[in-house]
Amino acid sequence: MHSFSRRRYFSVFKDESKLDINYIPLHLPHRGSKLSFLNLLFRFVVERPGKMAQRVLITGMVGTGKTVLSQRFGLNKVKEAQDKGINLHYIHINCRECSGSLFLILQRAIVKFYPNFPRRGYSADELLHILIQILDERDAYLILAIDELEALIRGGGSDPIYKLTRVQENRLGAPQRLSLICILREPSHLETLDSSTRSTLQHNIIHLEKYSTPQLRDILYDRVALAFRSGAVSEQNIEFVAESAASDRGDSRYAIELLWRAGKYADTSDSSEILAEHIRKASVSIYPVIRKDQISSLKLHEKLLLLGIARRFKQTKVAYISIGEAEEAYAIVCEEHNKNPRKHTQIWKYVKELSALGILKTEISGIGQRGKTTLISLPKVPASDLEKELKNTLYAGRR
């Protein structure tokens, strides 16, 4: 009689959550000076609370650490204030997730204090004054971090930012309770604002440069120690991942996701360590211009439009499709998902938004085309892979 032993599953990971996009590490390699500068700018919060309000702008490309810098600062500052008996709150809100709406941003902030606050019945102006009133009633102070500010600028122009920065001007003698951290990729987005609004954001600017290979290596060493079992990732392969990410605009998010995926390939192949081949496989499977976090943050009809475009490219194998062909493909997907398709003007806005994110590329047709039309291409993402990821996220949204 043969004896069989069940093979025990082995993973290279010891704590996978330390590679999650939402994880906020205690230590931020090569961002210590920026963190110190933020602390200096907000020193008054613990030394003289209520005497002034601060407005800070953090800029930098994707993966330069803007969001995590702000979040780490917020956690640290709230703890410091609480230790001194000061009622300070830090709230981080992504403008894109709020569809560039000041109303939704303020609603999310208020719900942090009152979870059952009514979702309707107020204007954005009323919500802003209600937020200040809540802070007064609780003798509280708030640092409101507004991420992806460009979405708010596209959605409302100068007005929302003007209101946020000027709401306390008429409170003579009253405590200044609301400070802002605004986060965006390119300062050029501010050029569309009127001069008075723009000036309120340009006094304190923290710009984050892309990470170099040595800097990415340091970030990865920290994460490897937190996330992987001892000996699972060699120094040589940490360097390999760092070099791969440095060639892609010094994007730390990409570096961490590449490392995580390589770990998954190692687990799938029952390897006790990450090998160079696992990193190569992971690199092929990741497209820095569009990753899971980008897709999941898209609006429903942006996902449906993108799915239709991906399918059209997959079926036709052409390099370009017209805006009309994109609309036809989108209409078919809408029918499959029992959704009413949006009109041409709204679809065009979706195309511009996806183009601004680097997912699509648009250009005007040239010689050989009858008349002028907008042509759409999918420059770097394989259509079949994009289709698969969109189907996965749309299915997940139904559960």
N, C-alpha and C positions, 0 to 999 in steps of 0.2 A: 504494500500500500504506500503510495507516494505521499509525501507531506509537502504542502504548498504554503508558503508564507506570503501574506499580503505585503506588497512593497509600500513602504511609508513615503508619502509625498514630501518632497523637499523643495523649498523655495529659496532663492537667493535673497529675498526680501526679509527684513525683520520688522519694518514698519513702513508699509507702502504709502501711508497717509502723508509722510514727510516729503513726498514728491508731488502731492496734489497742488493744483494751481492756487487753491485758496489757503494753503498753509502759510503762516506768517512766522518765519524763523526769528529766534531771539537775536541772532547775529547777522548783520548784513555786510558781507565782505565788500570793501571798496565803496561803501556808501556811508561810512562813519562820519566823514566831514559834513556831508549833506544833512545827516541826522542831527549833528551838533548845531548846524546853522538853523534848522527848524526849531530846535529847542531854544536857541537864542532869540529867535523871532517871537516865540510864544512864551518867553520867560515871565511876562507880566501876568499870565494866567494864574500862576501860583504865588507870585510876589505881590501883585496889586490887582486882584480879580475885579472885573467890572469897570476898570479905569479906561480901557480902550478896547477896540476890536482890531483884529488883524486880517489881512488878505494876502495870501501867498499863491504864487503860480508855479507849478511843477511841470516842466516840459521834457520831452525825450521820446525817442522812437519806441516801437513795441519791443518789450523784453529788456528795457534798460532799468527796470526796477522802480518805476514811478509809483505804482499802486502799493507795492509792499513797503516802500519807504514811508508813505503816508500812513499806512495802517500800523506799522511798527511804532512810528512816532505817536500815533493816537493812543495805542494801548499803553505805552510808557507814560505819556503825559497824564492820562486819566488816573493811572495808579499813583503817580506822584502827587496829583491834586487830592485824591482821596486820602492819602496819608497825612495831608495837611488839613483835612476836614472841608475841602472845597468840592462842591457838587458840580463836577465837570463831566460832560458827555462828549463822545466822539462818534459821529455817524458818517458812514461811507456809502455813497449812493452813486451808481453808474447811470449817467444820463441816457446812454443808449438803451439800457433796459427800461427806462422810463419814457422811451420814444421821444426824447428831446423836449419833454413837457415839464415846465416849472410846477404845474399843478400836481403832477404825479410825484415829483421829487419832494415837494413839501408834504404831500400826503404820507409818503413813506417815512419822513422824518417825524411827523406827529404821531404816527402809529407806534413808533418806538416808545413814546411816552404813554399813549392811550391806545392799546391794541384794538379796542372796539369803537374807535372814532368813526363817525359816519363817512362813507365813501363818496357821498354826493351831497349837493346842497350848498357848496361853497365855491367861491372863485379863488384863483391863485392868490390875488391880493389879500383876500380874507384869510386864507390859510397862512400866509406869511405873518400877518398880525396875530393870528391865533398862536402860532409857534412862539413868537416873542412873549405873548401873554402867559403861555405855559411855563416858559423859562422864568418869568417874573414870579409866578405863583409858587414855583418850586425853589426859588432862589438858586437857579441853575445856570450854567454856562455851556455853550455848545460850540464845538468845532465841527463844522459841516464840510466834509470832503466831497467835492463834486467831480467824479471821474468821467473821462471822455467828454470833456466840456464842449468839444466841437459839435456834438449832437444837439446840445442845448442852443448853441449859436445858430446852427442850421434850422432848428425848429422855431426859434423866436427872435433871432437877431439880438439887438442890444437890450431890449426891454427887460427880459428876465434877470440878466446880470446886473443891470442898473438898479432894479428893485431890491435884489439881494444885498447889494453893496451900500444902498442908501437908506434902507428901512429904519436905521437907528438914528438918522441925522436929526430928527425932530425930538429926540428923547433927551432934551437938555437936563443935565443933572441926574438922569436915571442911569443905572448900570448898563454898560455895553455888554450884551450877553451873547451875541452871535459873531463868530469868526469864520472865515472861509479858507479852504484849501482847494484851489481849482487845478485840475490835472488835464493836460492835453498833449497831443503829440507834437504838433507844429505851431509855433507862435504866429505863423502867418495867418492862422484862422482869426486872430484878433483884429486883423486889418479890416475886416468887414464891419467891425463895431464902430459906433460913433466915438469921437475923440474923448469925450468926458467919461464914457464907460470904459474905454480902453485904458485910460490913465489910472483908473482905480486898481487895475490888475498888473500894472507894469512896474510897481515900486519894488516888490520883492519877488524876484524870479530865481528859481532853482532849476538849472538845466542839467540833465543827465546825459552824458555821452555814452555811446555804445561800449560794451565791454570788450576788452582785448582778450586774446587767448589766455595769457597768464591769469587775468582776473576771472574769466570763466572757469579756469582750472580750480581756483580757490573756492569759488561757489560750489562746484561739483564735489570737491573734497569734503566740504561741510555736509552736503546732502547725502553723500555716500556713507559717511560715518553715522548719520541718523537713520537712513532708510535701509541699508544693506547689511547682511551678515559679514563678519570679518573675513577678508580674503575673497569676497565675491567679485570685487572690481579691482583690477590691477591699476597701478599708477600709469602704465602705458596706455590702458584703455580709457582712463580718465582724460589723459592728454588727447587721445583720438577724438573723444566726444567734444572736448573744448575746441579743438581745431575745426571740427565740422561746424560747430555753432558760430565760431568767430567769422567763418567765411560767409555766414548768413546774417550779416549786419550786427554781429555781437549780441544776439538775442538769447538772453538767459532762459526765457520760457522754453524756447526750442531745445536748448541744451538739456534742461531737466526732463522735458518730455521724451527726448531721444534716449536718455539714460533709463527712464521708466520703461519705455517700449523694449529696449534692449534686454532689460530684466525679464520682461514677459516672454521674449523669445528664448531666453536661457531656461526659464521654467518649463516652457513648452517642450524643449528638447532634453529635459531632465539633466541639465548641466548644473554643476555646483558653483559655477562662476560665469560671469559675462565674458564672452569671447569677442574678438574683433568681428567675426562673421555675424554675430547677433547685432552688433552696432550697425553694420552695413545693411542688414535686413531692416532694422528700425529706420535707418535713414531713408531708405527707398519708400517706406510706408508713411512717412511724414512729409507734408508739404507746408512749409512755414507760412505761406500766404494764406492758408486756410486750415485751421486746426479745429479740434472738437469744441474748444471754448468759443471760437468765432461762430461756428455753425449754430450752436445751441442758443446763442444770443440773438440770432436773426428773428425777425418777425415771421409769423406763420406764412404770410403770402410771399415774403422774400424767399422763404424755403421752398414754397411751391413753385415759384418762378424759376429758381435756381435748379430745382429738380427737373423741370421741363426742359430747360436749356441743356442740362447734362445729358438727358436722354436723347435730345435731338442730335447733339454731337456724337454720342455713342452710336446712334443708328445710321447717321449719314457719313461719318468719318471726314467731314469737311473741316477747314480751318476757321471759317467764319459763317455766322448766320445773321440774317437781318433782324431788325427789331420786330418786324411782322411775324417772322417765323418763330421768334421767341414767344410772342403773344399767343400764337396758335398752340405751341407746345404747353404753355402755361395753362391755357383753357382746358386742355385735355386732362392735365393733372388735377385741376380744380374739380372737374367732373368726377374723377376717380375718388376724390376726398369729400365729395358732396359740399363744396364751397362755391359761392358765387364769385366769378372772376372780377377783379378790379378793372376799372376803365383805363384807357390808354395813358392818360396823364399820370395816374398813380403808378402804373407799370413803369413808365419812364423814370419816375422818381426812384423806384426800387432799383432800376438798372444803374442809375447814377450813384446810389448809395453803395451797391455791391462793387461798383467800379472804384469808388473812393476807398473801399476796404481792400482793394487789390485782388478781389476774387474774380471779377470780370475785367475785360479791357474793351473799350469802345473806340471806334474811329469812324470817320465819314468815308463812304465808298468813293473810289477813284475811277480811273480810266477803265473802261470795259463794263461799267455798271450803268444801267439805264436810269437816269435821274440820280439824285443824291439821297442816300438813306444811311442810317446808323448801322454799322456792322458790329457784331459782338463776337469776342473770342474768349476762350478759356486758356490763358497763356501757359500756366504751369501745372495745373491739376488734371490728372487723367479723368476723363468723364466717367468711366466705370467706377472708380474709387469715390468720386464725389457723389455719384448717384447712390452708392451703397451707404455712405455716411449720412446723407440726407434721409434716406429711407429709415435708417436706424433711429435717428433723432425724431422723426415724425411719428414713428411707431411708439417710441418711448413716451412721447407727449400724449398718447391716447390712453396709456395705462393709468 
